Structure formats: structure tokens, C-alpha cells
Amino acid sequence: MSDPLRRRIEPASRYLVPAERIAVNQRRHWSLIVPSFGVALLGLFAAGYVTGQMTEHRGPLYDVIWFAALALIGHFLYRLAEWNQDRFIVTDRRIMMVTGLLTRQVAMMPLLRVTDMSYERSVAGRIFGWGTFILESAGQDQALRTIDRLPSPDVLYSTVCALMFGESPHFAGPLAETMGEAALDETGPDA
């Protein structure tokens, strides 16, 4: 498969150097979009209730209420699209967080510079299956320090530790939505 075509099919590969292999490529936890969904749903119900009470006069206030409800739904759809495009990527060389829908931002930290890594799981995180990772690098402020609400933090932690200690985790494993083994072989050191 040609390189430009692979990059269209597998968007994470556009951020890789030639011999780099993806171990983790995942979205953050779905709970990030729940508040926007709740506000949009509440706004829709409120607009329906308030305009249902306006039986006699349906003037500009009626339109304003429904435009506000549509704006809340539009905000939710934007957050959903943004969540769908954002990625947490761990390769055999670095950790990356790719965010933003209109303006893409890529924060990255080389694995060799990670001096300390920990993760926390709040009560809600333990119930719903997310954790917060904290990365430190030789006492310096980094673009990638705290990554909130990552799913499957136990498996993710062991995968990152295996990479940091020079072991080879299962690339394209069950944790991630990664490139297939055939595509990884094409981008490996022998390519």
C-alpha cells in the first residue's frame, strides 16, 4: 500500500517517523463527552417544555429558545467529533497526545526522557474504567504532563512500562485501535 494512502486510512501514522511502531492508539474515555450530551439533552427538553407552555404567542422568544437549544446540540456534536479525532498514541519511541478538531495540537514526550510515571484512578474512574496518567521528565515542564481519562489504565500502564524498560509489548494489541501487523511490518526497521 502506498504511503499517502496508508496515511489517509490510518491517521495516526502521519505523526510517526519511518521506523516507529505504534503500541497504543486510542481515544480518551467516552465520559469526556457526557457533560455536553447532558446539557444538550436538558436544553432540548427545556426548550420543548417552555415552548409547549407558549400556546397563545409564538413570537421572537420562541425562535430564540429553539436557536439556543440547537446551539447546545451543535456544541455537543462538535465535542463528539473532537473526541472522535483526539488520540493518545504510544509508540516504541515516544508518547503523544493529538488533540483538536479545527486546530490540531500534538504534544509529545520521548520515552527515554520519562523519569517518572504514575497513574491515579478515582472512585468514578474505577467504576467506569478510566485513569489519569502523570508523566515527569527530569524536573522540566513538558507539553505532555497530565493525561486525564484514559481507558484501561492498568493495561496501558503495563504496556508503557514494558516499552520504557526495553521489553517488546504486543504491538497492535487488544488495547488499541492500531495498525495491523502487516502494516507495522512495512514500517518496521527492515522496510
ZIGI-V487185 format. One record per backbone hydrogen bond with DSSP energy under -1.0 kcal/mol. CO is the residue of the C=O (numbers start at 1). NH is the residue of the N-H. Records with the same first field share a line. If there is no record, write none. Layout:
BEGIN
CO = NH / NH
END
This chain:
BEGIN
2 = 6
3 = 7
4 = 8
5 = 9
6 = 10
10 = 13
11 = 14
12 = 15
13 = 16
17 = 20
21 = 92
24 = 90
25 = 177
26 = 88
29 = 32
30 = 33
33 = 37
34 = 38
35 = 39
36 = 40
37 = 41
38 = 42
39 = 43
40 = 44
41 = 45
42 = 46
43 = 47
44 = 48
45 = 49
46 = 50
47 = 51
48 = 52
49 = 53
53 = 55
59 = 63
60 = 64
61 = 65
62 = 66
63 = 67
64 = 68
65 = 69
66 = 70
67 = 71
68 = 72
69 = 73
70 = 74
71 = 75
72 = 76
73 = 77
74 = 78
75 = 79
76 = 80
77 = 81
78 = 82
79 = 83
80 = 84
81 = 85
82 = 86
87 = 98
88 = 26
89 = 96
90 = 23 / 24
93 = 111
94 = 91
95 = 109
96 = 89
97 = 107
98 = 87
99 = 105
105 = 99
107 = 97
109 = 95
110 = 113
116 = 136
118 = 134
120 = 132
122 = 126
123 = 127
124 = 128
125 = 129 / 130
129 = 152
131 = 150
132 = 120
133 = 147
134 = 118
136 = 115 / 116
137 = 140
145 = 135
147 = 133
149 = 29
150 = 131
152 = 156
153 = 157
154 = 158
155 = 159
156 = 160
157 = 161
158 = 162
159 = 163
160 = 164
161 = 165
162 = 167
163 = 166
176 = 178
180 = 184
181 = 185
182 = 186
183 = 187
188 = 191
END
